[in-house]
Amino acid sequence: MHKITRRQRAENDAKEIYDYYEDCREGLGGEFLKELEERIQKILVGFPKIVPIAYKNRRRLTLKKFPHQVVFIINEIKKEVQLLAIIHPKRNLNP
């Protein structure tokens, strides 16, 4: 089992996306955060290596309902998954 750590950029991205969806429709931001946390817990805590490498050592976990991806790296020495950013697929992958 891997520990999850979040870089500040990932936290900022989540907040920005949450605010955007809340402006679109009340409650939609909450739905985004719920899906984000469910995907992180289900996939990244137990099985992060099932997500393929997208660029160098960075991997992208795609959300199901929302058009965003969680960019992360795995640190096997620390048994840690580091969340780098939450991006729209058309956004630059270099967090």
N, CA, C and O atoms as a CHARMM CRD file, in Angstrom:
* protein
*
  380
    1    1 MET  N      0.84100  -1.17600   0.00000 PROA 1      0.00000
    2    1 MET  CA     0.00000   0.00000   0.00000 PROA 1      0.00000
    3    1 MET  C      0.88900   1.24200   0.00000 PROA 1      0.00000
    4    1 MET  O      1.88200   1.30800   0.72400 PROA 1      0.00000
    5    2 HSD  N      0.52100   2.22000  -0.81600 PROA 2      0.00000
    6    2 HSD  CA     1.29900   3.44400  -0.94300 PROA 2      0.00000
    7    2 HSD  C      0.64300   4.60200  -0.20400 PROA 2      0.00000
    8    2 HSD  O     -0.58200   4.71500  -0.15700 PROA 2      0.00000
    9    3 LYS  N      1.46500   5.44100   0.36200 PROA 3      0.00000
   10    3 LYS  CA     1.01000   6.67100   0.99800 PROA 3      0.00000
   11    3 LYS  C      0.82600   7.71400  -0.11100 PROA 3      0.00000
   12    3 LYS  O      1.59300   7.73900  -1.07400 PROA 3      0.00000
   13    4 ILE  N     -0.17900   8.56200   0.02400 PROA 4      0.00000
   14    4 ILE  CA    -0.42600   9.62100  -0.95000 PROA 4      0.00000
   15    4 ILE  C      0.06800  10.95000  -0.39100 PROA 4      0.00000
   16    4 ILE  O     -0.28600  11.33000   0.72500 PROA 4      0.00000
   17    5 THR  N      0.88400  11.65300  -1.16400 PROA 5      0.00000
   18    5 THR  CA     1.26300  13.02100  -0.82700 PROA 5      0.00000
   19    5 THR  C      0.85700  13.91100  -1.99700 PROA 5      0.00000
   20    5 THR  O      0.84100  13.47400  -3.14800 PROA 5      0.00000
   21    6 ARG  N      0.53200  15.14800  -1.69000 PROA 6      0.00000
   22    6 ARG  CA     0.05600  16.07100  -2.71200 PROA 6      0.00000
   23    6 ARG  C      0.92900  17.31600  -2.73300 PROA 6      0.00000
   24    6 ARG  O      1.08700  18.00100  -1.72200 PROA 6      0.00000
   25    7 ARG  N      1.48000  17.58900  -3.87900 PROA 7      0.00000
   26    7 ARG  CA     2.22300  18.84100  -4.02800 PROA 7      0.00000
   27    7 ARG  C      1.23600  19.99800  -4.03800 PROA 7      0.00000
   28    7 ARG  O      0.05100  19.82300  -4.32300 PROA 7      0.00000
   29    8 GLN  N      1.73800  21.16900  -3.72500 PROA 8      0.00000
   30    8 GLN  CA     0.87300  22.34300  -3.64700 PROA 8      0.00000
   31    8 GLN  C      0.14200  22.59500  -4.96200 PROA 8      0.00000
   32    8 GLN  O     -1.02000  23.00100  -4.96500 PROA 8      0.00000
   33    9 ARG  N      0.81700  22.35600  -6.06200 PROA 9      0.00000
   34    9 ARG  CA     0.15600  22.57400  -7.35900 PROA 9      0.00000
   35    9 ARG  C     -1.08200  21.69700  -7.50300 PROA 9      0.00000
   36    9 ARG  O     -2.10700  22.16200  -8.00100 PROA 9      0.00000
   37   10 ALA  N     -1.00800  20.43400  -7.07600 PROA 10     0.00000
   38   10 ALA  CA    -2.16800  19.54600  -7.16500 PROA 10     0.00000
   39   10 ALA  C     -3.30700  20.07100  -6.29800 PROA 10     0.00000
   40   10 ALA  O     -4.46800  20.03100  -6.70600 PROA 10     0.00000
   41   11 GLU  N     -2.98500  20.55800  -5.11700 PROA 11     0.00000
   42   11 GLU  CA    -4.00300  21.14200  -4.24100 PROA 11     0.00000
   43   11 GLU  C     -4.63700  22.36500  -4.89800 PROA 11     0.00000
   44   11 GLU  O     -5.85900  22.51800  -4.89100 PROA 11     0.00000
   45   12 ASN  N     -3.80200  23.23200  -5.46400 PROA 12     0.00000
   46   12 ASN  CA    -4.30300  24.44000  -6.12600 PROA 12     0.00000
   47   12 ASN  C     -5.17400  24.08600  -7.33400 PROA 12     0.00000
   48   12 ASN  O     -6.21800  24.69800  -7.55800 PROA 12     0.00000
   49   13 ASP  N     -4.73200  23.09500  -8.10600 PROA 13     0.00000
   50   13 ASP  CA    -5.51100  22.66600  -9.26400 PROA 13     0.00000
   51   13 ASP  C     -6.88600  22.16000  -8.84000 PROA 13     0.00000
   52   13 ASP  O     -7.89500  22.51600  -9.45000 PROA 13     0.00000
   53   14 ALA  N     -6.92900  21.33600  -7.80300 PROA 14     0.00000
   54   14 ALA  CA    -8.20500  20.78300  -7.32600 PROA 14     0.00000
   55   14 ALA  C     -9.14900  21.90600  -6.90500 PROA 14     0.00000
   56   14 ALA  O    -10.33900  21.87000  -7.21600 PROA 14     0.00000
   57   15 LYS  N     -8.62500  22.89000  -6.20700 PROA 15     0.00000
   58   15 LYS  CA    -9.44500  24.02800  -5.75800 PROA 15     0.00000
   59   15 LYS  C     -9.95800  24.83000  -6.95500 PROA 15     0.00000
   60   15 LYS  O    -11.13200  25.19800  -7.00000 PROA 15     0.00000
   61   16 GLU  N     -9.09300  25.09500  -7.90600 PROA 16     0.00000
   62   16 GLU  CA    -9.47100  25.86000  -9.09800 PROA 16     0.00000
   63   16 GLU  C    -10.55200  25.13200  -9.90100 PROA 16     0.00000
   64   16 GLU  O    -11.51600  25.74900 -10.35200 PROA 16     0.00000
   65   17 ILE  N    -10.38800  23.82800 -10.07400 PROA 17     0.00000
   66   17 ILE  CA   -11.36900  23.03600 -10.81800 PROA 17     0.00000
   67   17 ILE  C    -12.68300  22.96300 -10.05200 PROA 17     0.00000
   68   17 ILE  O    -13.75900  23.07400 -10.64000 PROA 17     0.00000
   69   18 TYR  N    -12.59200  22.77700  -8.74500 PROA 18     0.00000
   70   18 TYR  CA   -13.79000  22.76900  -7.89600 PROA 18     0.00000
   71   18 TYR  C    -14.56700  24.07600  -8.07200 PROA 18     0.00000
   72   18 TYR  O    -15.77600  24.05400  -8.30500 PROA 18     0.00000
   73   19 ASP  N    -13.88100  25.20000  -7.96200 PROA 19     0.00000
   74   19 ASP  CA   -14.53400  26.51000  -8.10500 PROA 19     0.00000
   75   19 ASP  C    -15.19100  26.65800  -9.47100 PROA 19     0.00000
   76   19 ASP  O    -16.30700  27.16800  -9.57600 PROA 19     0.00000
   77   20 TYR  N    -14.50200  26.21400 -10.51100 PROA 20     0.00000
   78   20 TYR  CA   -15.05200  26.29300 -11.86200 PROA 20     0.00000
   79   20 TYR  C    -16.37100  25.52300 -11.95700 PROA 20     0.00000
   80   20 TYR  O    -17.36700  26.04600 -12.45700 PROA 20     0.00000
   81   21 TYR  N    -16.36800  24.26900 -11.47100 PROA 21     0.00000
   82   21 TYR  CA   -17.57900  23.45800 -11.56500 PROA 21     0.00000
   83   21 TYR  C    -18.69800  23.99100 -10.67700 PROA 21     0.00000
   84   21 TYR  O    -19.87000  23.89600 -11.04100 PROA 21     0.00000
   85   22 GLU  N    -18.35700  24.54600  -9.52900 PROA 22     0.00000
   86   22 GLU  CA   -19.38100  25.14800  -8.67000 PROA 22     0.00000
   87   22 GLU  C    -20.01800  26.35100  -9.34900 PROA 22     0.00000
   88   22 GLU  O    -21.21400  26.59200  -9.18600 PROA 22     0.00000
   89   23 ASP  N    -19.22600  27.11500 -10.11500 PROA 23     0.00000
   90   23 ASP  CA   -19.77500  28.24300 -10.85800 PROA 23     0.00000
   91   23 ASP  C    -20.70800  27.76300 -11.96700 PROA 23     0.00000
   92   23 ASP  O    -21.67600  28.44100 -12.31100 PROA 23     0.00000
   93   24 CYS  N    -20.40900  26.59400 -12.52200 PROA 24     0.00000
   94   24 CYS  CA   -21.25900  26.03000 -13.58300 PROA 24     0.00000
   95   24 CYS  C    -22.59700  25.56200 -13.02200 PROA 24     0.00000
   96   24 CYS  O    -23.65500  25.84000 -13.58800 PROA 24     0.00000
   97   25 ARG  N    -22.53300  24.84600 -11.89800 PROA 25     0.00000
   98   25 ARG  CA   -23.74100  24.33300 -11.25100 PROA 25     0.00000
   99   25 ARG  C    -23.42700  23.99600  -9.80300 PROA 25     0.00000
  100   25 ARG  O    -22.45900  23.29000  -9.51700 PROA 25     0.00000
  101   26 GLU  N    -24.23800  24.49700  -8.90200 PROA 26     0.00000
  102   26 GLU  CA   -24.02700  24.22700  -7.48300 PROA 26     0.00000
  103   26 GLU  C    -24.03900  22.71700  -7.23300 PROA 26     0.00000
  104   26 GLU  O    -24.94500  22.00700  -7.67000 PROA 26     0.00000
  105   27 GLY  N    -23.02700  22.25000  -6.53100 PROA 27     0.00000
  106   27 GLY  CA   -22.91000  20.82700  -6.21200 PROA 27     0.00000
  107   27 GLY  C    -22.01000  20.06400  -7.17100 PROA 27     0.00000
  108   27 GLY  O    -21.52600  18.98200  -6.83800 PROA 27     0.00000
  109   28 LEU  N    -21.77900  20.61500  -8.36000 PROA 28     0.00000
  110   28 LEU  CA   -20.94500  19.91700  -9.34200 PROA 28     0.00000
  111   28 LEU  C    -19.48600  19.86300  -8.88300 PROA 28     0.00000
  112   28 LEU  O    -18.79000  18.87900  -9.13400 PROA 28     0.00000
  113   29 GLY  N    -19.03000  20.90600  -8.22100 PROA 29     0.00000
  114   29 GLY  CA   -17.67100  20.89900  -7.67400 PROA 29     0.00000
  115   29 GLY  C    -17.50100  19.78900  -6.65000 PROA 29     0.00000
  116   29 GLY  O    -16.46200  19.12800  -6.61400 PROA 29     0.00000
  117   30 GLY  N    -18.50700  19.58200  -5.82400 PROA 30     0.00000
  118   30 GLY  CA   -18.47200  18.48900  -4.85000 PROA 30     0.00000
  119   30 GLY  C    -18.42100  17.13200  -5.51600 PROA 30     0.00000
  120   30 GLY  O    -17.73400  16.22400  -5.04800 PROA 30     0.00000
  121   31 GLU  N    -19.15700  16.99800  -6.62100 PROA 31     0.00000
  122   31 GLU  CA   -19.11600  15.74100  -7.38100 PROA 31     0.00000
  123   31 GLU  C    -17.72000  15.50100  -7.94500 PROA 31     0.00000
  124   31 GLU  O    -17.22900  14.37200  -7.95100 PROA 31     0.00000
  125   32 PHE  N    -17.08600  16.56900  -8.41600 PROA 32     0.00000
  126   32 PHE  CA   -15.71500  16.44900  -8.91900 PROA 32     0.00000
  127   32 PHE  C    -14.77700  15.96100  -7.81600 PROA 32     0.00000
  128   32 PHE  O    -14.01600  15.01500  -8.02100 PROA 32     0.00000
  129   33 LEU  N    -14.82800  16.60600  -6.64300 PROA 33     0.00000
  130   33 LEU  CA   -13.93600  16.21800  -5.54400 PROA 33     0.00000
  131   33 LEU  C    -14.19500  14.78800  -5.08900 PROA 33     0.00000
  132   33 LEU  O    -13.25800  14.06200  -4.75800 PROA 33     0.00000
  133   34 LYS  N    -15.45400  14.38400  -5.07200 PROA 34     0.00000
  134   34 LYS  CA   -15.79400  13.01300  -4.67000 PROA 34     0.00000
  135   34 LYS  C    -15.18200  12.00000  -5.63200 PROA 34     0.00000
  136   34 LYS  O    -14.56900  11.01900  -5.21100 PROA 34     0.00000
  137   35 GLU  N    -15.35600  12.24800  -6.92900 PROA 35     0.00000
  138   35 GLU  CA   -14.77000  11.32400  -7.90900 PROA 35     0.00000
  139   35 GLU  C    -13.25600  11.31600  -7.81900 PROA 35     0.00000
  140   35 GLU  O    -12.63400  10.25600  -7.88600 PROA 35     0.00000
  141   36 LEU  N    -12.66100  12.48400  -7.66800 PROA 36     0.00000
  142   36 LEU  CA   -11.20600  12.58800  -7.54900 PROA 36     0.00000
  143   36 LEU  C    -10.69700  11.73200  -6.39200 PROA 36     0.00000
  144   36 LEU  O     -9.77100  10.93900  -6.56200 PROA 36     0.00000
  145   37 GLU  N    -11.30000  11.89200  -5.22600 PROA 37     0.00000
  146   37 GLU  CA   -10.85000  11.13600  -4.05300 PROA 37     0.00000
  147   37 GLU  C    -11.10300   9.63700  -4.20000 PROA 37     0.00000
  148   37 GLU  O    -10.27700   8.82300  -3.78800 PROA 37     0.00000
  149   38 GLU  N    -12.24000   9.27400  -4.78400 PROA 38     0.00000
  150   38 GLU  CA   -12.53300   7.84800  -4.98300 PROA 38     0.00000
  151   38 GLU  C    -11.51300   7.20200  -5.90800 PROA 38     0.00000
  152   38 GLU  O    -11.03000   6.10500  -5.62700 PROA 38     0.00000
  153   39 ARG  N    -11.18200   7.86700  -7.00200 PROA 39     0.00000
  154   39 ARG  CA   -10.20100   7.31300  -7.94900 PROA 39     0.00000
  155   39 ARG  C     -8.82000   7.21700  -7.30400 PROA 39     0.00000
  156   39 ARG  O     -8.11300   6.22400  -7.47900 PROA 39     0.00000
  157   40 ILE  N     -8.44500   8.25000  -6.56200 PROA 40     0.00000
  158   40 ILE  CA    -7.14500   8.22900  -5.88600 PROA 40     0.00000
  159   40 ILE  C     -7.07500   7.06900  -4.90700 PROA 40     0.00000
  160   40 ILE  O     -6.09000   6.33100  -4.89300 PROA 40     0.00000
  161   41 GLN  N     -8.09300   6.90200  -4.10000 PROA 41     0.00000
  162   41 GLN  CA    -8.07600   5.83500  -3.10000 PROA 41     0.00000
  163   41 GLN  C     -8.13800   4.44900  -3.73600 PROA 41     0.00000
  164   41 GLN  O     -7.41800   3.54200  -3.31900 PROA 41     0.00000
  165   42 LYS  N     -8.98200   4.28500  -4.73200 PROA 42     0.00000
  166   42 LYS  CA    -9.17300   2.96500  -5.34800 PROA 42     0.00000
  167   42 LYS  C     -7.94700   2.51500  -6.13000 PROA 42     0.00000
  168   42 LYS  O     -7.52800   1.36200  -6.01900 PROA 42     0.00000
  169   43 ILE  N     -7.37800   3.40200  -6.90800 PROA 43     0.00000
  170   43 ILE  CA    -6.28600   3.02000  -7.80600 PROA 43     0.00000
  171   43 ILE  C     -4.91100   3.31000  -7.20400 PROA 43     0.00000
  172   43 ILE  O     -4.06500   2.41900  -7.11900 PROA 43     0.00000
  173   44 LEU  N     -4.69700   4.53300  -6.79700 PROA 44     0.00000
  174   44 LEU  CA    -3.34100   4.94200  -6.45100 PROA 44     0.00000
  175   44 LEU  C     -2.83700   4.37200  -5.13500 PROA 44     0.00000
  176   44 LEU  O     -1.64700   4.08400  -5.00900 PROA 44     0.00000
  177   45 VAL  N     -3.70600   4.20500  -4.16100 PROA 45     0.00000
  178   45 VAL  CA    -3.23300   3.68400  -2.87300 PROA 45     0.00000
  179   45 VAL  C     -2.75900   2.24300  -3.01900 PROA 45     0.00000
  180   45 VAL  O     -1.69400   1.89000  -2.51300 PROA 45     0.00000
  181   46 GLY  N     -3.53500   1.40800  -3.70300 PROA 46     0.00000
  182   46 GLY  CA    -3.18600  -0.00300  -3.78100 PROA 46     0.00000
  183   46 GLY  C     -2.46600  -0.44500  -5.03600 PROA 46     0.00000
  184   46 GLY  O     -1.61800  -1.33400  -4.97500 PROA 46     0.00000
  185   47 PHE  N     -2.78200   0.15200  -6.17100 PROA 47     0.00000
  186   47 PHE  CA    -2.29000  -0.36400  -7.44300 PROA 47     0.00000
  187   47 PHE  C     -1.80700   0.73900  -8.38800 PROA 47     0.00000
  188   47 PHE  O     -2.26400   0.79400  -9.52900 PROA 47     0.00000
  189   48 PRO  N     -0.91900   1.60000  -7.96300 PROA 48     0.00000
  190   48 PRO  CA    -0.52800   2.72700  -8.82400 PROA 48     0.00000
  191   48 PRO  C      0.16400   2.31700 -10.12100 PROA 48     0.00000
  192   48 PRO  O      0.12100   3.06300 -11.09900 PROA 48     0.00000
  193   49 LYS  N      0.79700   1.15400 -10.14800 PROA 49     0.00000
  194   49 LYS  CA     1.53900   0.75400 -11.34500 PROA 49     0.00000
  195   49 LYS  C      0.63800   0.29700 -12.49100 PROA 49     0.00000
  196   49 LYS  O      1.12000   0.11200 -13.60800 PROA 49     0.00000
  197   50 ILE  N     -0.66600   0.11100 -12.23900 PROA 50     0.00000
  198   50 ILE  CA    -1.55400  -0.25400 -13.34800 PROA 50     0.00000
  199   50 ILE  C     -1.81100   0.94300 -14.26700 PROA 50     0.00000
  200   50 ILE  O     -2.29700   0.77900 -15.38600 PROA 50     0.00000
  201   51 VAL  N     -1.48500   2.13400 -13.79600 PROA 51     0.00000
  202   51 VAL  CA    -1.61200   3.33400 -14.62900 PROA 51     0.00000
  203   51 VAL  C     -0.31500   3.46000 -15.42500 PROA 51     0.00000
  204   51 VAL  O      0.76100   3.55500 -14.83400 PROA 51     0.00000
  205   52 PRO  N     -0.39900   3.46300 -16.75300 PROA 52     0.00000
  206   52 PRO  CA     0.82800   3.49200 -17.55900 PROA 52     0.00000
  207   52 PRO  C      1.59100   4.81000 -17.46000 PROA 52     0.00000
  208   52 PRO  O      1.02000   5.86000 -17.16400 PROA 52     0.00000
  209   53 ILE  N      2.88200   4.72700 -17.71300 PROA 53     0.00000
  210   53 ILE  CA     3.71600   5.92800 -17.74700 PROA 53     0.00000
  211   53 ILE  C      3.34300   6.72500 -18.99100 PROA 53     0.00000
  212   53 ILE  O      3.25100   6.17700 -20.09000 PROA 53     0.00000
  213   54 ALA  N      3.12700   8.03400 -18.80200 PROA 54     0.00000
  214   54 ALA  CA     2.75500   8.90800 -19.91400 PROA 54     0.00000
  215   54 ALA  C      3.94500   9.68800 -20.44400 PROA 54     0.00000
  216   54 ALA  O      4.05200   9.93100 -21.64600 PROA 54     0.00000
  217   55 TYR  N      4.84200  10.08200 -19.54300 PROA 55     0.00000
  218   55 TYR  CA     5.97600  10.92200 -19.93000 PROA 55     0.00000
  219   55 TYR  C      7.04000  10.80000 -18.85700 PROA 55     0.00000
  220   55 TYR  O      6.78900  11.07700 -17.68400 PROA 55     0.00000
  221   56 LYS  N      8.23500  10.38100 -19.26500 PROA 56     0.00000
  222   56 LYS  CA     9.32700  10.11800 -18.32600 PROA 56     0.00000
  223   56 LYS  C      8.79800   9.20500 -17.22400 PROA 56     0.00000
  224   56 LYS  O      8.33800   8.10500 -17.53000 PROA 56     0.00000
  225   57 ASN  N      8.84100   9.60800 -15.96700 PROA 57     0.00000
  226   57 ASN  CA     8.34900   8.74600 -14.89600 PROA 57     0.00000
  227   57 ASN  C      6.95700   9.16500 -14.42000 PROA 57     0.00000
  228   57 ASN  O      6.47100   8.68500 -13.39600 PROA 57     0.00000
  229   58 ARG  N      6.32400  10.06400 -15.17300 PROA 58     0.00000
  230   58 ARG  CA     5.00800  10.57500 -14.78300 PROA 58     0.00000
  231   58 ARG  C      3.89300   9.72200 -15.37100 PROA 58     0.00000
  232   58 ARG  O      3.96200   9.26500 -16.51200 PROA 58     0.00000
  233   59 ARG  N      2.87900   9.52700 -14.56700 PROA 59     0.00000
  234   59 ARG  CA     1.71300   8.74200 -14.97500 PROA 59     0.00000
  235   59 ARG  C      0.48100   9.64100 -14.91700 PROA 59     0.00000
  236   59 ARG  O      0.46100  10.64100 -14.19900 PROA 59     0.00000
  237   60 ARG  N     -0.54500   9.27400 -15.68200 PROA 60     0.00000
  238   60 ARG  CA    -1.80100  10.03200 -15.70600 PROA 60     0.00000
  239   60 ARG  C     -2.96400   9.10400 -15.39400 PROA 60     0.00000
  240   60 ARG  O     -3.18300   8.10400 -16.07700 PROA 60     0.00000
  241   61 LEU  N     -3.69700   9.45000 -14.36100 PROA 61     0.00000
  242   61 LEU  CA    -4.91200   8.71900 -14.00800 PROA 61     0.00000
  243   61 LEU  C     -6.10000   9.53800 -14.49000 PROA 61     0.00000
  244   61 LEU  O     -6.30900  10.65900 -14.02800 PROA 61     0.00000
  245   62 THR  N     -6.87100   8.99400 -15.40500 PROA 62     0.00000
  246   62 THR  CA    -8.00900   9.70300 -15.97800 PROA 62     0.00000
  247   62 THR  C     -9.24200   9.51700 -15.10700 PROA 62     0.00000
  248   62 THR  O     -9.55800   8.40900 -14.67500 PROA 62     0.00000
  249   63 LEU  N     -9.93100  10.62900 -14.85800 PROA 63     0.00000
  250   63 LEU  CA   -11.19900  10.55500 -14.14100 PROA 63     0.00000
  251   63 LEU  C    -12.26400  10.05300 -15.10600 PROA 63     0.00000
  252   63 LEU  O    -12.11200  10.18400 -16.32100 PROA 63     0.00000
  253   64 LYS  N    -13.33300   9.48500 -14.57900 PROA 64     0.00000
  254   64 LYS  CA   -14.36200   8.90600 -15.43500 PROA 64     0.00000
  255   64 LYS  C    -15.38500   9.94000 -15.89800 PROA 64     0.00000
  256   64 LYS  O    -15.70600  10.00200 -17.08500 PROA 64     0.00000
  257   65 LYS  N    -15.89500  10.74400 -14.98300 PROA 65     0.00000
  258   65 LYS  CA   -16.98000  11.67000 -15.31200 PROA 65     0.00000
  259   65 LYS  C    -16.47800  13.02900 -15.79100 PROA 65     0.00000
  260   65 LYS  O    -17.14700  13.69900 -16.57900 PROA 65     0.00000
  261   66 PHE  N    -15.32600  13.42800 -15.32600 PROA 66     0.00000
  262   66 PHE  CA   -14.79700  14.75500 -15.61700 PROA 66     0.00000
  263   66 PHE  C    -13.57500  14.64600 -16.52800 PROA 66     0.00000
  264   66 PHE  O    -12.81700  13.68100 -16.43100 PROA 66     0.00000
  265   67 PRO  N    -13.37700  15.63500 -17.41900 PROA 67     0.00000
  266   67 PRO  CA   -12.27400  15.55300 -18.38800 PROA 67     0.00000
  267   67 PRO  C    -10.94600  16.03500 -17.80400 PROA 67     0.00000
  268   67 PRO  O    -10.33300  16.97700 -18.30500 PROA 67     0.00000
  269   68 HSD  N    -10.52000  15.36800 -16.73800 PROA 68     0.00000
  270   68 HSD  CA    -9.27500  15.75100 -16.07400 PROA 68     0.00000
  271   68 HSD  C     -8.46400  14.49700 -15.75600 PROA 68     0.00000
  272   68 HSD  O     -8.99000  13.38700 -15.67300 PROA 68     0.00000
  273   69 GLN  N     -7.17600  14.71700 -15.58300 PROA 69     0.00000
  274   69 GLN  CA    -6.26800  13.62300 -15.23900 PROA 69     0.00000
  275   69 GLN  C     -5.41300  14.02500 -14.05300 PROA 69     0.00000
  276   69 GLN  O     -5.02900  15.18600 -13.91000 PROA 69     0.00000
  277   70 VAL  N     -5.11900  13.04600 -13.20300 PROA 70     0.00000
  278   70 VAL  CA    -4.21900  13.24000 -12.07600 PROA 70     0.00000
  279   70 VAL  C     -2.82900  12.82300 -12.53700 PROA 70     0.00000
  280   70 VAL  O     -2.62100  11.67300 -12.92500 PROA 70     0.00000
  281   71 VAL  N     -1.88500  13.74300 -12.49700 PROA 71     0.00000
  282   71 VAL  CA    -0.50400  13.45000 -12.87700 PROA 71     0.00000
  283   71 VAL  C      0.25000  13.10800 -11.58800 PROA 71     0.00000
  284   71 VAL  O      0.20600  13.85800 -10.61300 PROA 71     0.00000
  285   72 PHE  N      0.94300  11.96500 -11.60000 PROA 72     0.00000
  286   72 PHE  CA     1.62800  11.52900 -10.38200 PROA 72     0.00000
  287   72 PHE  C      2.89000  10.74400 -10.71200 PROA 72     0.00000
  288   72 PHE  O      3.08800  10.27700 -11.83400 PROA 72     0.00000
  289   73 ILE  N      3.72900  10.61700  -9.70000 PROA 73     0.00000
  290   73 ILE  CA     4.91300   9.76100  -9.78600 PROA 73     0.00000
  291   73 ILE  C      4.87800   8.80000  -8.60300 PROA 73     0.00000
  292   73 ILE  O      4.25200   9.06700  -7.57800 PROA 73     0.00000
  293   74 ILE  N      5.56000   7.68700  -8.77400 PROA 74     0.00000
  294   74 ILE  CA     5.65400   6.67800  -7.71300 PROA 74     0.00000
  295   74 ILE  C      7.07200   6.68200  -7.16600 PROA 74     0.00000
  296   74 ILE  O      8.03500   6.60600  -7.92900 PROA 74     0.00000
  297   75 ASN  N      7.20300   6.77100  -5.86700 PROA 75     0.00000
  298   75 ASN  CA     8.48700   6.65300  -5.19300 PROA 75     0.00000
  299   75 ASN  C      8.46600   5.32200  -4.44800 PROA 75     0.00000
  300   75 ASN  O      7.90600   5.21700  -3.35600 PROA 75     0.00000
  301   76 GLU  N      9.08000   4.31000  -5.04900 PROA 76     0.00000
  302   76 GLU  CA     9.05200   2.96500  -4.45600 PROA 76     0.00000
  303   76 GLU  C      9.85500   2.88700  -3.16200 PROA 76     0.00000
  304   76 GLU  O      9.51500   2.10800  -2.27100 PROA 76     0.00000
  305   77 ILE  N     10.89200   3.66600  -3.04900 PROA 77     0.00000
  306   77 ILE  CA    11.70800   3.64200  -1.82300 PROA 77     0.00000
  307   77 ILE  C     10.86200   4.06600  -0.62500 PROA 77     0.00000
  308   77 ILE  O     10.91300   3.43300   0.43000 PROA 77     0.00000
  309   78 LYS  N     10.09100   5.12800  -0.78500 PROA 78     0.00000
  310   78 LYS  CA     9.24500   5.63800   0.29500 PROA 78     0.00000
  311   78 LYS  C      7.85600   4.99900   0.30300 PROA 78     0.00000
  312   78 LYS  O      7.05400   5.27000   1.19700 PROA 78     0.00000
  313   79 LYS  N      7.56700   4.15200  -0.68900 PROA 79     0.00000
  314   79 LYS  CA     6.21600   3.58700  -0.86300 PROA 79     0.00000
  315   79 LYS  C      5.20100   4.71600  -0.87900 PROA 79     0.00000
  316   79 LYS  O      4.24500   4.74100  -0.10300 PROA 79     0.00000
  317   80 GLU  N      5.44300   5.64900  -1.79200 PROA 80     0.00000
  318   80 GLU  CA     4.67200   6.88300  -1.82300 PROA 80     0.00000
  319   80 GLU  C      4.24800   7.21000  -3.25600 PROA 80     0.00000
  320   80 GLU  O      5.00700   7.01200  -4.20500 PROA 80     0.00000
  321   81 VAL  N      3.03800   7.70600  -3.39000 PROA 81     0.00000
  322   81 VAL  CA     2.55100   8.25200  -4.65200 PROA 81     0.00000
  323   81 VAL  C      2.46100   9.75300  -4.44600 PROA 81     0.00000
  324   81 VAL  O      1.76900  10.22500  -3.54400 PROA 81     0.00000
  325   82 GLN  N      3.16500  10.50200  -5.29200 PROA 82     0.00000
  326   82 GLN  CA     3.16900  11.96300  -5.19100 PROA 82     0.00000
  327   82 GLN  C      2.27300  12.52900  -6.28700 PROA 82     0.00000
  328   82 GLN  O      2.54800  12.36100  -7.47500 PROA 82     0.00000
  329   83 LEU  N      1.20300  13.20000  -5.88000 PROA 83     0.00000
  330   83 LEU  CA     0.32100  13.85100  -6.83700 PROA 83     0.00000
  331   83 LEU  C      0.95800  15.17400  -7.23200 PROA 83     0.00000
  332   83 LEU  O      1.20500  16.02900  -6.38200 PROA 83     0.00000
  333   84 LEU  N      1.22400  15.34000  -8.51700 PROA 84     0.00000
  334   84 LEU  CA     1.90700  16.52800  -9.00500 PROA 84     0.00000
  335   84 LEU  C      0.93800  17.61100  -9.46000 PROA 84     0.00000
  336   84 LEU  O      1.13700  18.79200  -9.17200 PROA 84     0.00000
  337   85 ALA  N     -0.10700  17.20700 -10.16800 PROA 85     0.00000
  338   85 ALA  CA    -1.04000  18.17400 -10.74700 PROA 85     0.00000
  339   85 ALA  C     -2.32200  17.46100 -11.14300 PROA 85     0.00000
  340   85 ALA  O     -2.36700  16.23600 -11.25400 PROA 85     0.00000
  341   86 ILE  N     -3.35400  18.25300 -11.35000 PROA 86     0.00000
  342   86 ILE  CA    -4.60000  17.76100 -11.92900 PROA 86     0.00000
  343   86 ILE  C     -4.81400  18.61400 -13.17200 PROA 86     0.00000
  344   86 ILE  O     -4.94600  19.83500 -13.08600 PROA 86     0.00000
  345   87 ILE  N     -4.84600  17.96300 -14.31600 PROA 87     0.00000
  346   87 ILE  CA    -4.84300  18.71600 -15.57100 PROA 87     0.00000
  347   87 ILE  C     -5.99900  18.32400 -16.47800 PROA 87     0.00000
  348   87 ILE  O     -6.61300  17.26800 -16.32400 PROA 87     0.00000
  349   88 HSD  N     -6.26900  19.19400 -17.41000 PROA 88     0.00000
  350   88 HSD  CA    -7.14100  18.86300 -18.54000 PROA 88     0.00000
  351   88 HSD  C     -6.20800  18.19900 -19.55100 PROA 88     0.00000
  352   88 HSD  O     -5.06600  18.63700 -19.69500 PROA 88     0.00000
  353   89 PRO  N     -6.65300  17.16200 -20.25300 PROA 89     0.00000
  354   89 PRO  CA    -5.74500  16.44000 -21.16200 PROA 89     0.00000
  355   89 PRO  C     -5.03600  17.29600 -22.20100 PROA 89     0.00000
  356   89 PRO  O     -3.96800  16.91800 -22.68200 PROA 89     0.00000
  357   90 LYS  N     -5.60400  18.43300 -22.55300 PROA 90     0.00000
  358   90 LYS  CA    -4.94900  19.28700 -23.55600 PROA 90     0.00000
  359   90 LYS  C     -3.94700  20.23000 -22.94500 PROA 90     0.00000
  360   90 LYS  O     -3.30200  20.99100 -23.66700 PROA 90     0.00000
  361   91 ARG  N     -3.79300  20.20700 -21.63100 PROA 91     0.00000
  362   91 ARG  CA    -2.87100  21.09100 -20.92800 PROA 91     0.00000
  363   91 ARG  C     -1.48000  20.46800 -20.90100 PROA 91     0.00000
  364   91 ARG  O     -1.35700  19.24600 -20.98000 PROA 91     0.00000
  365   92 ASN  N     -0.45700  21.25900 -20.79200 PROA 92     0.00000
  366   92 ASN  CA     0.94100  20.80200 -20.75700 PROA 92     0.00000
  367   92 ASN  C      1.14800  19.82300 -19.59100 PROA 92     0.00000
  368   92 ASN  O      0.64000  20.05300 -18.49400 PROA 92     0.00000
  369   93 LEU  N      1.87400  18.75800 -19.81900 PROA 93     0.00000
  370   93 LEU  CA     2.11000  17.73100 -18.80000 PROA 93     0.00000
  371   93 LEU  C      3.26800  18.07400 -17.86700 PROA 93     0.00000
  372   93 LEU  O      3.52300  17.30500 -16.94100 PROA 93     0.00000
  373   94 ASN  N      3.96300  19.15200 -18.05000 PROA 94     0.00000
  374   94 ASN  CA     5.12600  19.46300 -17.23300 PROA 94     0.00000
  375   94 ASN  C      4.77900  20.26100 -15.98900 PROA 94     0.00000
  376   94 ASN  O      4.98400  21.47400 -15.96000 PROA 94     0.00000
  377   95 PRO  N      4.24000  19.58200 -14.92600 PROA 95     0.00000
  378   95 PRO  CA     3.91400  20.29300 -13.68800 PROA 95     0.00000
  379   95 PRO  C      5.16600  20.64900 -12.89200 PROA 95     0.00000
  380   95 PRO  O      5.06700  21.25100 -11.82300 PROA 95     0.00000
